[in-house]
C-alpha cells in the first residue's frame, strides 16, 4: 500500500500531489498549483513523468481522483488555471481524467457582489479587474493600476492595497476555475453533494477508496462570522467612506478572507496521517480538529506529516500549535517572498519540539535562496515603513531595523542550531521529492 506526498517547488505558493492505494490500483490527488511560472516548469513535467511511470498508452488520460484548490489565492489557484486552460485546448500534450474538483469559490462563500467589494475605492480599474478577463493575475493587476490608486488616494497604504487587490483578483479566478471544471466534466465537490466543503460536528469522513478524509476547515460558524464582519465592513464604507483593506477580522494576525476560508483536511491510510492545511490559521485548525472529534480540548494529536500553514508565516502560527499537533515531517512551501518561511515560525517549532526529537523539515528551496527572497522582502517593507514615517512623523508604527544576517536569516538560525540543521531536506529542482509514509513509491 502506498501513501506518499509529492512536494513540488511552487515559488511563493503550494503545489502538492498525494499518491495512495495499492500498486495495482494507484490513485492521485492534486492539491493546489502554485502561482504563475509553476505549471509549465514543475507541475506539468511531473504529471508527464507520472503518466510514463504508470505505463499508460501515449494517448490515454492520466486518472486523477481529485483536484483540490484549498482557497482562491493566486499562489494556490493560478497553476491549476494554467492546467485547465491547456486541458480545454484542442490538443493538450496529455489528457487528465479528473473525477472531481474540490473547491469553495469566493462567490459561494460570501455571496458578495463585485460592486460592493470595490465600494469606496473610486477607481474604475478595480471594477474592471473584477469583471475583466478571466484568469487575471493579481500581480498584473497591481502593476496596471497600483500607481493610479496610490496617486488617487494617499490614504490607501501599499500593503492594504495589495491585500485588497489580491482578494478582488481572486474572484474572477474562482469563477474561471468553476467554468473550466464544468466544461471538462469535473464534478464539483462530489463527495459533499456538490455543496460547500465545511467542517461540522459529528460529520462523517469521506472515503476515496481506502483513503479516509476528514474535513477540519473551514468551519460553518467561522464563515458565518466572516460574513457578518464582511457586511459590517461594507456598511462602514457606505456610512463613513473610510478607505480600509477588505479583510478586517481580529485574533491571529492573518486576517485574509481567502486564507480564513482554506480547506483543511486530515488524510489517513494504513494507520498513517497527513494534515494538509492550505493557508489556514493555526488556532482555527485546532478548533476544527476539536469540532471534528480528532482532538480533545487541550489535548494532542500526532500526525505523520504536517503541511505547515501559509508557507510558514508567523502570522498564522503559535508555539502551542506545534506542541498540540506534533509531526514526523514538516513541509514548508515558500521561496522567501513575503518573508516566508519565517525564522520566527522555525523558532516556534524548535521551542515546541526541541532539537532532539525525531522529525524532518522539508523546504521547497535551498536556505540561501530563501534568505535572498526574505532579505529583499524585508528591505521592501522597511522602505514602505520609512516612507509612512516620513509622511506622518507622529505615527507610532515602528520602522524595522536594517536586515541582519545573524538576527534574521535562516542560514544563521540553522548554523546556531546544528541539530535542527541535520533535519533539513530540500526539494530539488528536477528530482521528485516524495515523502513516503508507507511503501516507498518510485515515480
N, C-alpha and C positions, 0 to 999 in steps of 0.2 A: 504494500500500500504506500502511495506517495502523498506527501503533504508538504509542499515546498513553496516558499515565497521567492519570486523572481524580482530583484530590485534593479531598476534601470536608472541611469543618470537622467535627470529631468530639470537641469538648471535650478531655478528657484522653487520648482514645484514637485509634485509627486507623480510617479508612474510605476505601477506595480502589477505583477501578474501572479495569480495563485493557481498552482498546479495541484490536482488532487485526484485520488482514486487508484484503482488497480492498474497494473501495466497494460492489460488488455482493454481497458476502458478508461483512459486518462481524460480528465476534464480540465477546463481552463476558465478562469475569471480574470478579466482585465479591469484593473482598478485605477482610474484617473489616467490622463495622458500628458500631463505637464503643460507648460506654456508653448509658445511658438518655438520653432527650431528644436523640437524634441521628437516629433513623429518621424520625420524622414531620416535623421541620423541615428536614432536609437530604437524607437518603438517598432517602426516598420521592418528594419533588418532583423530584429529579434523575432517578430512574428513569422517572417520568412524562414528563419532558422528552425523554429518550432515546426513549421509545416514540413520542412525537409526531414527533420528528425522523426516525425510521425510516419514517414514513408508514404505520404499521401500521393495520389496521382497529381501530376502537374496542374491539371485544370480543376481538381477537387477543392472544395471550400474547406477552410480550417474551422472545425466546430468550436464555438465559444459559448459556454452556458450563459454567462452574464457579462455585460459591460456595465460597470458601476462607476458613476461620477458622483463623488462624495458631496460636492456642492458646486456652485456656479462660478467660483473664482476662476479667472483666466488661467492661473498657473496649474489648474487641475483639468479644465474643460477643453482648452484650445487644441491640444494634441488629439483629443477624441474627435473634435470637429474636423481636423485635418484628415483623420481616418475616414469619417463618414462621407466627407466630400469626395474622397477618392473612391470609396465604395459605391457611391451613386453615379460615378462616371461610367462611360461606355465600356472601357476595358481596363479595369484595375489590374495591377500586377498579380494580385492574389485576392481571392474572394474569402470573406469570412461568413460563416453560417452562425449568426448570433441569435440565441433564443430570446433573450430579454435585455432591456435597458433598465437598470435600477437608478433612479434619479428623481429628486424632488426639485422641480423647477421653481424659480423665484416667483413666477406668476401664481403657481399653485400654493406656495407657502403663504404669501401675503395678500394676494388678490389686489395688488396695487396698480393704479393706473399710471402710465408714464408721465402724464402732465402733472400729477400730484407729486411725483418724485422730484421733478425739477422746479417745483414751486419755490419762488423766492430768489432763484438764481438769475433770472432775467437774461439768459443767453440762449439765443436760438440754436447755437451749436450743440448745446446739451440735449435739447429735444431731438435734434437731428441725429445725434448719436444713438438715442434710444430707438427712434423709429427708422433709422437708416439701414444700411446694408447689413444683411445677416452675417453673423460670424465676426463682428467687429472686434478688434483687439484693443484692450484698454490702453496699452502703450501708445498706439497710434492716435487714439482719441486725445490723450494727454498732449501729445506732440502737436496736434492740429489746433487745439483751442486753449491749451494751458496758458499761453501768454495772454490771450484775449481775456480770460477770466481774471488773471492777476491784474491786468490793466483796468478792466471794468469795475472790479470790486476789490479794493485793497483789504477788506475785512476778511476775505477768504484766504486762509493760510495754505501754503502749498500742500502740507500734509493732509489737511482736511479736504482740499480739493481732490487730491489723489484718491482718498478713500471713497469720496462720493462718486467720482467718475468710474472707479472700478465697479461699484455697485450698479451704476447706470449701464455700463457696457456689458455687464453680465446678463442683463435682461434679454437682449436680442440673441446672445449666445445660447441661453437656455431654450429660447423658442426655436432656434435653428436646430439644436440637438433633438428636440422633440419632433420637429418636422422630418428631420433626416431619419430618425428611428422609425417613424411611421412609414415612410417611403421604402425603407429597407425591410420592413416586416418584423422589426424587433418589438416584442411585446413589452409594453410599459409596466414595470413593477408587477410582473406576472405572478409572483408568489405572494403578492399583497393585494390581490384582486384589483389591480390597476390603481389603487389608492396611494396616498402618501405613505412613505416608509417612516414609521414612528415607533419609538419605544413606548411600551404601555405595560401597566402592571398585569402580571399573570399572562402576558401574551405568549403564545407558543412559538418556539423557534421554527424556522422554515428549514426544510431539508432539500438539498441538491444532491441526489444520490446518497452517499454515505456522509456527506458534509452537513453538519448542523450549524446553522447561522442564527445567532440571537442579536436582535437589534437593540443597541444601547442608546442610540441618539439619532435624531433629536427627539426630545420628549414633547408630548402634546401640550402640557401646561407651559413648557418653555416657549413654544411657538405662540400660544395664546398671549403670554406676557409680552412677547416680542411684538405681536400685532398691536397690543394696547400702547406700548411705548412708541411704536412707529406712528400710530394715529395721533398720539399726543404731540409728537414732533411736527407732524403735518399741520396740526391746529396752531402750533406756535408760529409756524412760518406765515400763516394767514393773519394771525392776530398781531404779531409783533414784527413781522417781516425780518426776522433775525436770520442772519446767514450762519448756518452751522452745518456740521457734517451729517450725513444721512443716518449713521448709526449712533444711538445715544443710550445704550444700556450701561448700568454700573455693575460692579462686582470685580471679576478679574479684569485686567487692563484691556484684553482683546474684546472690542465691542462690535466687531464687524458682523453685520446681519448674515451674510453668506457663511461665515465661519461658525456662527452660533447655530446654523441650521445644518451643519455637516452630518452626513450619515455615518454612524459609528457602529461597527459590528464586531462580535466575537465569533470567530470561525473555529470549529472544533472537529477533530477527526482522530480516531485511534488513540484517544487519551491525551492528545496534544492540542494546543490552542494558540490562536493569533488574535490580538486585539488591534483592529485597523481603525484609525481614529480621524482621518481627514485633518481638518484644521480646528477641531472642536476644542473647547476649553477643558482643562483638567477637572475642575470642580463639577462641571456638567457631566463629564464621563463617569465620575464616581457616583453622582446622583442617578444616572441612567442605569448603571450596573446594579445599584441597590434596588431601583424600581423593577428591574428585570429579574431580581432574585439571584443575581450572580455574586453579590457582595453583601455581607451583613453590615449594618450600621457600625462604623468604626473599625470594621474588620479588614482582612487582607484577602487578596485573590491573586494567586500566582498564575502568570501566563507564560507560555514558552517564548512568545515573540510579541513585542510591542512596537508598533509604528508610532514613534514619538509625535505627539500632536503639533501641527503648524510648524513643521520643519525645525523644531527645537527652539521656538520663540519663548523667551522667558515671560512674555505676557500671558501665555496660556498655561504655564506650569507653576507648581509649588513643590517643595521637597516632599510634602505629605503624599502627593500623588505617587511618586516613585516608591515611597515606603509602603503604601497600601496595595500597589499593583507591581510587585517585583517581577522581573522577567529574566529570561536567559539570553535573549537577543534584543537589542535596542537599535531600531533603524531610524537614522536622522537623514531626511532628504533636504538638500539645500546646498547652494554654491557660494554662500556669503552675502548674496543680495538681500537687502532689508536686514542685514546683520545675522541671518540665520545659517546654521545653528548657533545659538548664543552661548558664550562661555558660561554665563550665569546658570543656564539650564544644565550644562555638564557638571557644574559645581553642585547643583541640587541632586543630581544622580549620585555623585560621589558622597555627598553628605548622607544620603538615604541608604546607600548600599555598601559604602566603603570600597576600598581598592582590593580587598582580599576575596570578596565573593566571586563566584564563578559566573561571569556573564561576558557577552561580546558586544562591542559597539560597532555598528556598520555606518560608515559615512559614504555619501554618494560621490564625493570629490576628495582629492588629497587635501590634507590640512593646510598646506601652504597656499593652495588655490582658494580655499575657503577664506583664509585670513586676508588675502588680497581683496576679495569682494567685501569682506566685513570692514576693512580699513577704508575702502572707497565709500562705503555707505556711511560710516562714522563721520568722515570728513564732509560729506554732503549734508548730513543732518546738522553738523556743527556750524556750517556756513549758514544754514537756514536760521539756526538759533541766534547767531551773531547779527544777522540782518533784522530779526524781530527785535532784538535788544536795542539795536541802534535806532530803530523806528520808535520804540517805546522804552526809554531808559528806566522808567518806573516799574516795568514788568518784573514780577518776582520769579518768573520762569528762568531757571538757570541755564547757562551755556556750558556744555560739556567741556571737559579738559581735552587737550590735544591727545591724539591717538598715541598710546604707549604699547609697544610690542610686549613688554613684560607684564603690564597690567591688564591688557585687553585681548591679546592674541590667544588662539587655541594652541599655537605652537608652544608658547611659554607654559600654558596650562598643563599640557601633556609632558613637557620637559620637567616640570615641577612635581608631576605625579607619574613617575615611570611605570608603576604597576598598572595604572589605568591605561597608559600608552600601549602596553602589551596586549590590551584587549581590543585594539583597533583593527578593523578590516575595511579596506577601501574598495568601492565599486570601480572596476577598471573600465576604460572607455570601450574596448572592443571584446571583452570577455564576459560571459554570463556570470551573474552574481546570484547564486541560489543558496537560500537558507533552508536546508533540509531538516524537517522535524521528524520524519520517519525514514523510509528508504531513500538513499541518495538518488537524485534524478540527474540523468545525463542528457541534456538538451543543448 
